[in-house]
Amino acid sequence: MTTVRFTHLDTPVGRLLLTADADGALTSLSVPGQKGGRTVLDGWRHDPGPFRAAADQLAAYFAAELKEFALPMRASGTEFRQRVWAALDEVPYGATATYGEVAARIGAPRAAVRAVGGAIGANPLLIVRPCHRVIGANGTMTGYAGGLERKTWLLTLEGVLP
């Protein structure tokens, strides 16, 4: 059994919980109150060491000095979810995409928009895998596991919203 390593990081959007695997790859980033977010479990080891790069990059991001994360990440999910999450990584800083556009990027039919939304909602790497950049077809701030207030804050930081 591999030990999950974790640390907490205080940020403008709350105290984040970061987890990493034995290789040091980031496996989750959760915000307080996140729907489906992780919580520290018995047997996990507090170890800030593997998270130095993530902490530095997140600080630069929150200071509006970093537009793209370059971190080793490894999230568990179905092949479909992996495709959706890879499409999220392609939505650039300061831009948004609709659920339908994400579905089209992975070659999914229009009818798969709900499944795409479910995969986006299950993204275990909030902020660093930018699911906050996905909005409703009519431009509305729809669904965000970290809360719509945080989604709005992140999109304002990125210059998408005034």
Salt bridges, closest charged atoms under 4 A:
ASP10 OD1 - ARG15 NE 3.40
ASP21 OD2 - ARG74 NH1 2.15
ASP23 OD2 - ARG74 NH1 3.61
ASP47 OD2 - ARG5 NH1 3.61
ASP47 OD2 - ARG45 NH2 3.03
GLU79 OE1 - ARG83 NH1 3.37
ASP89 OD2 - ARG129 NH2 3.00
GLU158 OE2 - HIS132 NE2 2.81
GLU158 OE1 - ARG133 NE 2.78
